């Protein structure tokens, strides 16, 4: 399984794209502005989209991608998988024939450009030859993360989340090959992080300390605010030695950047 980082920023700026990951050529996890760097042929090759939640930085490119690639898909609907609350938000606020056409009904209700599929936390799906497990997240709107495998370790993406005991309870039962976890704000923005249910370096390191003894895997930091990325990474490196449990659990901790590719 090949993972291509299309976007991993908490906001936009030059060279900063919001969250989106392309798994192989046919499965998209979130549809932030990073999708705009795909060619038309690459967009048309995507069969499934997994959304973590309804916030704009994770869904902004979805309506535009559907529009751009529709004529190249030859009548094959794009399959969009998300919590029912996320689907409801998309239908109410985006695909509502005011902000954007309702592509779940056109060209015709029987042959639309998009099919929506509700999912639930704990559910396992088989999509494009991959096993996908829906993980819990703790955010200001209903949200999930995902664990994806083709049989040799899981690539795990937390989505947007704050402290999340249920996540670690499940991850400690899994063969995690790589963890992508958000850290949106620096420690000086701790109050804002708590209010918006995001992590900062202090809470991130506390979370990493929940990893079960004996487990050790690389951790990649995503969703940083562009103006704070270097400060966040510096604070993580200073904070990490404070938690021996976190130090034992992490064999590498790095900032994720758009354009990176990983092979599993």
N, C-alpha and C positions, 0 to 999 in steps of 0.2 A: 504494500500500500504506500502510495506516494502522497505526501501532504505538502501543499503549496500555500504559503502564507500570502494572501492577497492584501489583507489589511489587519492591523492589530493595534491601532491607536485609539485612545479614548476621545479623540476629536480630530478635526481636520486642520491641516497646514500644508505647506509645500512638502512633498514626499511622505505625508502622513495620510493613511487611508484607514477608515474605520473597519470594524471587525468582519472578516470573511476568510474562510479556509476552503480550498478546493482539494478534495480527497480523490486521488486518481484523476479522472477526467469528468466524472459523472455525478459526483455528490458534493453539494455545497453546504457548508455549515455556516449559517448566518449570511446575510446579504447586505453588508455595509458597503461603503463607497469603494472599497477595494475591488469589487466586482467590475468596476468600470475599466480596469486594466486588462480584462479578458478580451480576446478577439471575438468577433461575431460567431465564428465557428466554434470557439471554446464555450461561449454562452449556450449555443444551440446543443452542444453535447451534454450539458447538465440535465440529468433526468430527475434528480431529487434535491430538494432544499430542506434542511433541518434548521428551524429557527429556535433560538434560545428564549426570546421574549420580544415584546412589541416595541421597544424603544427605537427611536429613529436611526441611531448609529448602527443598529443591527439589521435594519430592514430597508434602509433608504434606497438601495439600488434595485430591490426586487421588482417594483412596478416598471422601472425603466428597462431592466433586463428582459422581462417578459415581452415588452413591446418591441425591443430591438431584435430579439431572436425568434419572434412568432412565425415569421414567414419562412424561416429556415428549419422549423421543427416539423413541417409537413403534417400538421394536424395532430401531433402527439402532445398532449397536455403536460405541462410541468407539474410535478407532484410536490406539493408543499406540506411538510409535516411540522406540527406545532401543537402546543396546548390549545384547548378549545378557547380559552380566554384570549390567547394571542390571535387566533383566527378571527374571533369576534371583533377584536380591535382593528385588525386589518380591513375587515369588511365594513366596519362602521366609519373608520377614519381615513382609509386610503382608497380601497377599491369600492367607492361609493357613488361613482358617476358624477362626483363633484370635484374631488381632488384628482381622481384617476378613474378610468373606466373599470367596471366590474368584470374583470377578466375571468371570473368563475362562471360567468353567464354568456360571454361572447367569445367567438362569433355566434354560437348557439348554446343554449343550456345543455344540450346533449353532447356537444363537442367544443368545450371551452378551452381557453388557453391555459388555465390553471385548474387543478383539482386540489382541494384542501383535505388533509387527513389529520384528525385530532389524535393526540397521543397523551399518555399519562406517565407520571413518574413511576419508575420501576419497570416500565414496559420494555421489551426487547423486540427490535425490528430487524429483518433481513432486507437490506437495501443494496442494490448494485454489488452483490457478492460480499457485503460487509455486515458484520453483526454490530448493531447499535443498541446500546442501553441508555435509557433516559434517566439522568441523575437529578437529585434534588438541588435547588438553588434557593437562596434567601435574598430577595430583592424587593424593590418598591412596587413592582407589578409581578403577576405570576410568571415564573421563570424556571428554566431547567439548564442543566449542562448535559454533556454527552460523553460516552466512552465508546470508542469504535475500534474494532479489530478485524483482521482477516485470519486470525488463528494463532498469532505469535505476539502476544502482549497487546495491551490497550493503549491507544492514544486517548488521553482524557483532556477535555476542555470544560472548565467549570462554568463558563458563561459569567454573567455579572452576579456576584454574590458577596455577602458579608460572612460573618462566622456561621459555620454550617456543619454541626456535628453529624447530621445524617449522611453527609457526603463522605466524611472520613470513615464512618462505620462501613460503608459500602466499598470504598477504595481499598481499605485494609483487607478485604476479601478477594481482591482482584490482582491480576498480574499486570501492573502498570508499567508501561515502557517509557512513557513521557507524560508529564503533567503541564498543561498550559493553564495558568491561574492569573486572574486579574489582580492588579494593584493600581488603583486609579489615582489615589491622592498621596501626597507626602505626609509625614507625621504632623507637620504644622497645620494640616487640614484635617486632622483626626475627627473633629466634631462634624465637619461636612461629610466625611466618609461614613460615619455612623448614621447620620441623618439620611443620606442617600443610599445606604446599604451597599457600600463598596468597601474594599480593603485598603489599608495603608500599610507601610512596612511593619509597624508594630503588630497589627492584627494579623498580617500575613505570616509572620514568623511564629506567632502563637498557633495559627492554624497548621503550619507545617509540623509543629511539635505534636500534632495528633496522629502523625503517621506511625504505624505500628513498628516497634523495634524489630530489626532484621530486614525491613523493607528499605530500599534505597533506589532512587531514580532521579533523572534530570528534571529540573523545574524551569519552565520558561515563563517570564513575566509579560503579561499583555495588558492592554487597555489603559496604559499610562496617559495622563494628560501631556500633550507635547511640550509645554513650558516647564514641566516638572520631571520629565523622564530621568535626567541625570541625577537630580536630587533624590528621586525615589530609589534608583539603583544604588546610590551611595549609602542611603539610609538602610537599605536591606543588608548590605555588606557589613555595616556597623552593628545592626541589630541581631544578625544571625548568631554570632558567638554568645549572645546572652542566653540563647536556648540550646543547651546541649542536645536535647531530643531532636530539634530541627536540624542541627548540624549533622547528626548521625543519619538522618533520613534523606539528605540531599547530597548527591554526588556531584552536582553542578547546578548553578543557578544563574541564568542569563536573561537578558532582555531579548524578547522576540522582535524581529524586524520584518517589514514587508519585503517580499522577494525571497525569503528563506525557503528551502525545500528540505524535507526529511523523508527518509525511506524506512519502512518497517518490513 
